[in-house]
């Protein structure tokens, strides 16, 4: 299990079907506005839209060699929107 150090939520890095779980901190209640608002230091592991990543991928990924997966895919999967306060491994 993984614990988010921003929101305190715990989660498994993979779902029951083996898919990778991408955590995003939930919004918090803001009494003055009587609405839910995003946290200032939100962790969001969902990858950014491809158009945001393409310049980074072009500049950092080695050329595809034809062996195995395209190296750009690994970078695309590893990128997250915001790290927040980080995570730690917990028993669970």
Secondary structure, 3 states (H helix, E strand, C coil): CEEECCCCCEECCECCCCCECCCECCCEEECCCCEEECCCCCEECCCCCHHHHHHHHHHHCCCCCCCCCCHHHHHHHHCCCEECCCEEECCC
